[in-house]
Amino acid sequence: MKLRTWKYYINQGLKGIFKNGLMSFASITIVSACIFVVILSLCIITNVDYMLTQIESDIGVTLFLGDKPTQEDVDGLIGQLKNMPEVGEVKFKSADEALEDAKKIYSTDLLNGLKDDNPLPRSIEVRLKDIKYQKSFISKAEQLQIDFEKQLTGSKTDTASQTIEATTQATTQKTAGLFSDIAYADTTQVQATTQVQTQAGTPKIGDSNYKYQGIELISHAQQLTETLITIDTAFKFVSVVLVAILSIVSVGIIMNTIKLTVYIRKNEINIMKYVGATDWFIRWPFIIEGLIIGIIGSIIPSVICTLGYVKLFNFFNSDYAVLRNIAQLKPAADIFTVIIPVAILIGMLIGAIGSISSIRKHLNV
């Protein structure tokens, strides 16, 4: 096909857009709204996937230690962790190392005064082999917390009732031997029973309100991981539904725009057919018109979303370190070098479908 012919198609397509300015504006607006939702959804989905990838590449469970465990106890604990099949790497972090890491993230002026009185605990950082192992490892870590506490405190497995019974019997025998007064012996038995029952009422290892001295806290991102996966799935579903609805609306409006153009040019089209113009010679200007509407409708939201995302990215990567810890956004260049071409192709596809559908239905060519 000659270049002059393509120039004719493009000129006729542009004329059709300007002749039906209001309908063309409506078509561009709807296509822009559709593409905007597409870009926004892709940005959110891409960043959620990016965060999940970061979490997966640095899957961490941190065990914060109390002051009671000796270094020998800690070494034994590290050995048990390394033997777990879910574990990829185990790293011990001293209180001084924790303070230095905190200085890198937060204000050094605020933390400089804590060097001589460091409140940060020792910890063991565990990196897992895969994100799918996180739930099973946390369960094992919680059991290890209980076992390690029993090891430190020398806790026995006697039940409270067994303890009460043994202590009561010993006290009764002792008082019966010392005193002949049976009433006094009975009174002593009741006092001993009450004392042991009071002790038995204190939180036991494994209770939710027990204060651990060995592994004080197990910190993990299980809830965050599950939340991100849920958000990612929900956004993918909602995005598909919204894009489908807006695409149908966009195609419908473009069809009406082309239909109006066909009606205005019906006499010209009849003359062209009479002098022997081919079907595609008549179709192409309308297809070009739909493609131009689709391209314009995709470029506008692409520019808006790119500028907005760059500002958001700069905000999250500013001097506020807390924001960087909350969310790590993917660089704009990595996202929009892929999203913008996809958005333009989707816009062109919507425009082409609208044009071809309208021509097939309303032209006998």
C-alpha positions in Angstrom: 0.0 0.0 0.0 1.3 3.4 -1.0 2.3 6.0 1.6 -0.1 8.5 -0.1 -2.9 6.1 0.6 -2.0 5.9 4.3 -1.9 9.7 4.5 -5.4 9.7 3.1 -6.6 7.2 5.7 -5.1 9.2 8.6 -6.5 12.5 7.3 -9.9 11.0 7.0 -9.7 9.5 10.4 -8.7 12.8 12.0 -11.5 14.6 10.1 -14.0 12.1 11.6 -12.7 12.8 15.1 -13.1 16.6 14.7 -16.4 16.4 12.9 -17.9 14.5 15.9 -16.0 16.4 18.6 -18.4 15.8 21.4 -18.7 12.0 20.8 -15.0 11.8 20.2 -14.4 13.5 23.5 -16.7 11.1 25.3 -14.9 8.2 23.7 -11.5 9.5 24.7 -12.7 10.1 28.2 -14.1 6.6 28.7 -11.0 5.0 27.2 -8.9 7.1 29.5 -10.9 6.0 32.5 -10.5 2.4 31.4 -6.8 2.7 30.9 -6.4 4.6 34.1 -7.9 1.7 36.0 -5.7 -0.7 34.1 -2.5 1.2 35.0 -3.5 1.8 38.6 -4.3 -1.9 39.0 -1.1 -3.0 37.4 0.9 -0.6 39.6 -0.7 -2.0 42.8 -0.4 -5.6 41.7 3.2 -5.1 40.6 4.1 -3.5 43.9 2.4 -6.1 46.0 4.2 -8.8 44.1 7.4 -6.8 44.5 6.9 -6.6 48.3 6.1 -10.4 48.4 9.3 -11.0 46.5 11.2 -8.9 49.0 9.7 -10.8 51.9 10.4 -14.1 50.2 14.0 -13.2 49.5 14.4 -12.1 53.1 12.0 -14.3 55.0 12.9 -13.6 58.6 11.8 -14.8 62.0 13.5 -13.1 64.9 13.8 -14.7 68.3 14.5 -12.0 71.0 16.4 -13.4 74.0 16.1 -12.5 77.7 19.1 -11.8 80.0 19.0 -15.3 81.6 20.4 -17.5 78.9 24.1 -17.8 78.9 26.2 -17.8 75.7 26.4 -21.6 76.0 22.6 -21.8 76.2 22.3 -19.5 73.1 24.8 -21.7 71.1 22.8 -24.8 71.9 19.6 -23.0 70.8 21.3 -21.9 67.5 22.3 -25.5 66.9 18.7 -26.7 67.3 17.5 -24.1 64.9 20.1 -25.0 62.2 18.9 -28.6 62.4 15.3 -27.6 61.3 14.6 -28.4 57.7 12.8 -25.1 57.0 15.8 -23.0 58.1 18.2 -21.6 55.5 20.4 -19.4 57.7 20.8 -18.5 61.4 22.5 -15.4 62.6 23.1 -14.3 66.2 22.9 -10.5 66.9 24.3 -9.0 70.1 22.7 -6.1 71.9 25.5 -3.8 70.7 25.0 -4.9 67.1 21.2 -4.3 67.4 22.0 -0.7 68.7 24.3 0.0 65.7 21.6 -1.3 63.3 19.0 1.0 64.9 21.3 4.0 64.5 21.5 3.4 60.8 17.7 3.5 60.6 16.7 6.1 63.2 18.1 9.3 64.5 21.7 8.8 65.9 21.2 11.7 68.3 18.4 9.9 69.9 20.3 6.7 70.3 23.8 7.9 71.2 22.9 8.2 74.9 21.9 4.5 75.1 25.4 3.1 74.5 26.2 2.7 78.2 22.6 1.6 79.1 21.6 -0.4 76.0 17.9 -1.5 76.3 17.9 -3.6 73.1 18.0 -7.4 73.6 20.1 -10.0 72.0 18.4 -11.8 69.2 18.6 -14.7 66.8 17.6 -14.0 63.2 16.4 -17.0 61.2 16.1 -16.9 57.4 13.9 -19.5 55.9 14.4 -21.4 52.7 11.0 -20.5 51.3 8.0 -18.5 52.3 5.8 -21.6 52.3 7.7 -22.9 55.3 7.0 -19.9 57.5 3.8 -21.2 59.1 5.3 -24.6 60.0 8.5 -23.0 61.3 6.7 -20.6 63.6 4.8 -23.5 65.1 8.1 -25.2 65.8 9.7 -22.0 67.1 6.8 -21.6 69.6 7.3 -25.1 70.9 11.1 -24.5 71.1 10.3 -21.4 73.2 8.5 -23.6 75.7 11.1 -26.3 75.8 14.0 -23.8 76.1 12.2 -22.1 79.0 11.8 -25.4 80.8 15.5 -26.1 80.3 16.4 -22.7 81.8 14.1 -22.8 84.7 14.4 -26.5 85.5 10.7 -26.9 85.3 9.2 -30.3 86.0 6.1 -31.8 84.5 4.3 -32.4 87.8 0.8 -31.3 87.7 -0.5 -28.8 90.3 -2.7 -31.5 91.9 0.3 -33.8 92.3 2.4 -31.0 93.9 -0.4 -30.2 96.3 -0.8 -33.8 97.3 2.9 -34.4 97.9 3.4 -31.2 99.8 0.3 -31.8 102.0 1.3 -35.3 102.9 4.8 -34.3 103.8 3.6 -31.4 105.9 1.0 -33.6 107.7 3.5 -36.3 108.6 6.0 -33.7 109.9 3.4 -31.9 112.1 1.9 -35.2 113.3 5.3 -36.3 114.6 6.1 -33.0 116.3 2.7 -32.4 117.8 0.1 -34.7 119.3 -2.6 -32.1 118.8 -4.5 -33.4 115.8 -6.3 -30.1 115.4 -3.0 -28.3 114.9 -1.9 -30.9 112.3 -5.2 -30.4 110.4 -4.7 -26.6 110.4 -1.2 -26.9 109.1 -2.4 -29.2 106.3 -5.0 -26.7 105.2 -2.4 -23.8 105.2 0.1 -25.9 103.2 -2.6 -26.8 100.7 -3.7 -23.1 100.3 -0.1 -22.0 99.8 0.6 -24.5 97.0 -2.7 -23.8 95.3 -1.8 -20.1 95.3 1.5 -20.9 93.7 -0.2 -23.2 91.2 -2.5 -20.3 90.2 0.5 -18.4 88.8 1.0 -18.5 85.0 2.7 -21.7 83.8 5.1 -22.1 80.9 3.0 -22.2 77.7 0.2 -20.0 79.1 -0.5 -16.8 77.1 0.3 -14.5 80.0 3.5 -16.3 81.0 6.6 -14.0 80.9 9.4 -15.9 79.2 13.0 -15.4 80.4 14.7 -17.4 77.6 13.1 -16.6 74.2 11.1 -13.5 75.3 9.4 -12.9 71.9 9.1 -14.5 68.5 8.8 -11.8 65.8 7.6 -12.8 62.3 5.8 -11.4 59.3 3.2 -14.3 58.9 0.2 -12.0 59.2 1.8 -9.4 56.8 2.5 -12.1 54.3 -1.0 -13.4 54.4 -2.5 -9.9 54.2 -0.4 -9.0 51.1 -1.4 -12.2 49.4 -5.0 -11.5 50.1 -4.7 -7.9 48.9 -3.0 -9.1 45.7 -5.7 -11.7 45.0 -8.5 -9.2 45.7 -7.0 -6.5 43.5 -6.4 -8.9 40.6 -10.1 -9.9 40.7 -11.5 -6.4 41.1 -9.2 -5.1 38.4 -10.3 -7.7 35.9 -13.9 -7.0 36.6 -13.5 -3.2 36.3 -11.4 -3.3 33.2 -13.9 -5.7 31.6 -16.8 -3.4 32.4 -15.0 -0.2 31.2 -13.8 -1.9 28.1 -17.3 -2.9 27.1 -18.5 0.7 27.8 -15.6 2.1 25.8 -16.3 -0.1 22.8 -19.9 0.8 22.9 -19.2 4.6 22.9 -16.6 4.2 20.1 -19.2 2.2 18.1 -21.7 5.1 18.5 -19.0 7.6 17.5 -18.1 5.7 14.3 -21.8 5.1 13.6 -22.4 8.8 13.7 -19.4 9.4 11.3 -20.8 6.7 9.0 -24.2 8.4 8.9 -22.7 11.8 8.2 -20.5 10.4 5.4 -23.1 8.0 3.9 -23.5 10.0 0.7 -19.7 10.1 0.2 -19.4 6.4 0.9 -22.1 5.6 -1.7 -20.3 7.6 -4.3 -17.0 5.9 -3.4 -18.7 2.5 -3.8 -20.2 3.6 -7.1 -16.8 4.5 -8.6 -15.3 1.2 -7.5 -13.6 1.8 -4.2 -12.8 -1.4 -2.4 -14.3 -2.4 1.0 -11.1 -1.9 2.9 -10.5 1.5 1.3 -13.7 2.6 2.9 -13.1 0.8 6.2 -9.6 2.0 7.0 -10.4 5.6 7.8 -12.9 4.5 10.4 -10.4 2.0 11.8 -7.8 4.7 12.0 -10.3 7.0 13.7 -10.9 4.3 16.4 -7.1 3.7 16.8 -6.4 7.4 17.3 -9.1 7.7 19.9 -7.6 4.6 21.7 -4.1 6.0 21.5 -5.1 9.4 22.9 -7.2 7.8 25.5 -4.2 5.7 26.7 -1.5 8.4 26.6 -3.4 10.8 28.9 -3.7 8.4 31.9 -0.2 7.1 31.2 1.3 10.5 31.7 -0.9 11.3 34.7 -0.1 7.9 36.4 3.7 8.2 35.6 4.0 11.7 37.2 1.9 10.7 40.2 3.8 7.5 40.8 7.2 9.2 40.6 6.1 11.7 43.3 4.8 8.8 45.4 8.1 6.9 44.9 10.2 9.9 45.9 8.0 10.5 49.0 8.5 6.9 50.2 12.2 7.0 49.5 12.8 10.4 51.1 14.7 11.1 54.3 11.9 9.5 56.3 13.4 6.1 57.0 10.2 4.9 58.6 8.4 5.1 55.3 11.0 3.0 53.6 10.5 0.4 56.3 6.7 0.4 55.8 6.7 -0.1 52.1 9.4 -0.6 49.4 8.0 0.6 46.0 9.3 -0.7 42.8 11.2 2.0 40.7 9.0 3.9 38.2 11.3 3.0 35.3 10.9 -0.7 36.0 7.1 -0.5 36.0 6.2 2.0 33.3 8.6 0.8 30.6 6.3 -2.2 30.5 2.9 -0.7 31.6 2.8 2.2 29.1 3.3 0.1 25.9 0.7 -2.4 27.3 -1.7 0.5 28.0 -1.3 1.9 24.5 -1.9 -1.5 23.0 -5.0 -2.0 25.1 -6.3 1.4 24.0 -5.7 0.7 20.3 -7.4 -2.7 20.7 -10.5 -1.1 22.3 -10.6 1.5 19.5 -10.1 -1.0 16.7 -12.8 -3.4 18.1 -15.2 -0.5 18.4 -14.5 0.7 14.8 -14.7 -2.7 13.2 -17.8 -3.7 15.0 -19.5 -0.5 14.0 -18.5 -0.8 10.4 -19.7 -4.4 10.1 -23.0 -3.6 11.6 -23.8 -0.3 9.9 -22.0 -0.4 6.5 -22.8 -2.7 3.6 -19.3 -2.9 2.5 
